[in-house]
Amino acid sequence: MAKNPRSLTEEKLSSQCVYEGDFLHMHQDKVVMSNSTLSVREYVTHPGGVVIIPLLANGDLVLERQHRYPLHQNFYELPAGKINHNEEPLTSAKRELLEETGYVASEWRFITTLYPCIGYSNEKQMYFLAEGLDLRGACPDDGENIEIFTLSLSEAIEWIRTGRITDSKTVSGLFWAEKLIYGNW
């Protein structure tokens, strides 16, 4: 990489919200690029989300299976959810773990922040490792129909290899978990 790379920053000239949903909003902005060319940028704003890697004392992971309507398929996933307005990410992670899986964790570790859709969304996903799990009972949100199960990390990695786990947040989280649990990072 060059020592002093040129700026690629784009300047917003105007912005219009073209769709406003319950938590997703679609914008269309006119911008001037760093080379003085005019362009249009369409993107979705998202409140951000948390992804939890729940690790049981025996080394197994707590995963979930749920139907995802846009693709009309069932997916195997790590527990996750959106960050509510004015909510701290760790608070969101604790809430989502309990709501979706019924577990609470006594130990929490922030792992990383990833951006899953940088071409069309500002969504960020904050990853947390949750250990010291204690089952209290799930209380899913209205409209959530989730099946909870446990799986060893090695089986989960094999499910990625064979295409059984295809959700990108889960694939990313499991690869992070593999590095952390096996002491490679």
N, C-alpha and C positions, 0 to 999 in steps of 0.2 A: 504494500500500500504506500502511496506517496506520502511524504512527510507533511505536506500541507495540501490535503485534498480540497478541491474547489467546493463551494457550497452548492448543495442541490435543493436547498430550501425553496418551497413554493409560497407565494404570498396570496392570501385570500382576498379577492376583490369583492365578492358578494356571496351570500349563503341563503339558501331557501330550504326550509323543512318541507319535504314533499309528502311525508307520511309520518303520523305520530300514533304509535300503538301504545299498549299498556306499559311496555318497558323498552321496546325497540323503536327507534326513530330513524327515518331515511332522509338524508340531506343531499342536496345538489349544490356544489360550490363552483364558482368561476374563479380560476387562479391564473396567476402569471408565474411561469416556471423560471428557474434561474437563468435560462438562456433567452428570456424575454418572450417566449412563446405563450400564447393564451391557451387554456385548456379547461375542461370541465371535470370535476371529481364528484363521483357519487359514492356515498358511504353510509353505513349503518352505525349509529351510536348505541352503545351497550353499557349498562352500569358496571360491568365487570363480574367475574365469578371466582369461585373457589373450587379447588379440586382436592379431595382428601385421599390420602393413602393410608387406610386403616390397617394396622399390623397387629394381629393377635399375638399373645404370649408364645404360642407354639410356632410362630413364623408364618402362619397363613394370613392371607389378605381377605378383607371383607369386600365383596363386590356386589353389584346389582345387575339385574336384567330388567330392561324396560322397553316398551314400544316407543319408537320415535316416529311421530306422524309424518313429517316431511318426506321421509324415505320409506314409510310403510313397512318397517322392519323392526325386529327386536334386536337390541344391542346389549352387549356385556360391557359394563362401565365401572369406573371408580365412582364413589359418591361425589356429587358436585352440585352446585347451585349458584344462583346469582346473589350478588351483594346488594342488600337492601339499602335504600337511601339513608345516608348518614350512619351506616353500620361499619364498624371496623372489620377488615377481612377475617381476622381470627375469630371474632364473634360470629360471623357468617359461617365459617367452617364448622364451629362447634354446633351451631343451630342445624345446619344441613346434615351433619353426621347423625345427630339424634333423630331429626325428623325422618330421614330416609332409611336409616339402618337400625335405629333403636339403641345405638351405642353412644357412650360418653367416653372420653379419653382423659387420662390424668397427665399425659405428656404430649406436648405439641411442639413441632419444629417447622419453621418456615423453610421451604426448599428453594423455590424460584418463582419468577413470574414469566409466563410465556404469552405470546400474542398469536392466536390461532388463525386469524383471517386478515393479515395486514393489507391486503389489496382492496378490501371493501368494508372494513370495520375497525373500530378502535377498541374492540373487546380485548381485555386482558384476563388471564387466568392465573390466580395465585395458588401455588401448590403447598400443601402442608402434610407432614408425616404425623400420624396420630397413633400413639402407643398407650399402653396401660388401659386397654379397653374393658369396659364393664357394660353388659347388656341391661338396658332399662326398659326397652319397648319402643317400637317405631310409632311415629305419629305423622304420616305423610300428609302433604298439602292436598287440598281438594284437587282432583284431576290427575293425581299421581297414582300410578298402579305399578308398584315395584316389587320384584322378587329378590330377596337377599340370599346370598350364599357365600361360602368360603372356598378358597382355592389357594394352593401353594404358589409361591412366586415362580418356581420353575414351570409349573403347569400353565400359569398365566402367560409367561414368556413363550411357551410352546403354542398357546392359543393365538398369540400375535403371529408367530411364524406360519401357522397354518391358515390364517385368515379368519379365525373365529372371533378374535377381538380386532375390530377395525376402527373404533372410535379414537380420534386423534388425541384427545385429552387423556384418555386412558393409556394409549400406547406410550405417550410421552411420560406420563406418571409412572408407569411400570418400568420403563427404562431407567428413570431416575432412581426408583426404588431398588432395582437390581444393583446399580452402582453403589448406592448407600449401604444396603444391607450386606453386600459382599465386601464392603470396605475398600472399594476401588476409587472412591472420591472422598 
